[in-house]
């Protein structure tokens, strides 16, 4: 008897126990690596729960004969082919805001790490070193924090940067100048080139779409100050990594903090040896609090759809199908 709910990535256990009280659940944390195996299991399933590694495309969904809902345990939707799900009447639910605070906090952590050279100084001190002059950094106070994408995460990051005494510069073609996010962060809305030229830190908070792929390329890095740092905790493919490496090697910018990569897990790269680059393995949402909120929200919404009730965070239907 196939499970009603198939989970193809690693998720927290507490909320799975809740699902288990009502449904049969198969938790296969490594299954995202084997699309053919998912395809073989999918015909019997009513719900599929994924993070960002399972490619839920038209080919996979061709096997989804009974699927009612896809639960995306996270914010980004770039791994879900929404039109294919919609065409089959499958509701897609996500967790648009549940991990935003954690991502914003890691962005601030990376910014401090870069400004004060914390990873390199830590490695030096662990090795018994005490050469203090090697680690003269910069203050954040009074510096310009340039946020590209003033959505939920960009807003929360900018708010925290403001609390550190930074000036907020923002670029976002989809936000009105009188939006709450602009007022609350007291952001100065700028064209992209002006933002790149004036920022001491540029933080990317854009979703991955066909328009944003390789948005940050060599040319755009060259428009930044040579003393400026670049942060990406959004999606790796928004950055042309070869362009970033070249900009770092030519000292067009001072350093970078990357939680996401063009390819995940990444192939060996010149970035790995650079002491002015902080790399983390896509952990921005990985806090106990965020994961608990994410799993609570996704499990509640998946349960709602399977029980014929309206979910809270659905992304592909104005009104999801409700069983009569
Ligand atoms: C997200 O999109 O919410 C984050 O990248 C975290 C994740 O997918 O695991």
Boltz pocket constraint, residues with backbone or C-beta under 6 A from the ligand:
constraints:
  - pocket:
      binder: B
      contacts: [[A, 51], [A, 52], [A, 73], [A, 74], [A, 75], [A, 76], [A, 77], [A, 95], [A, 99], [A, 233], [A, 234], [A, 282], [A, 285]]
      max_distance: 6.0
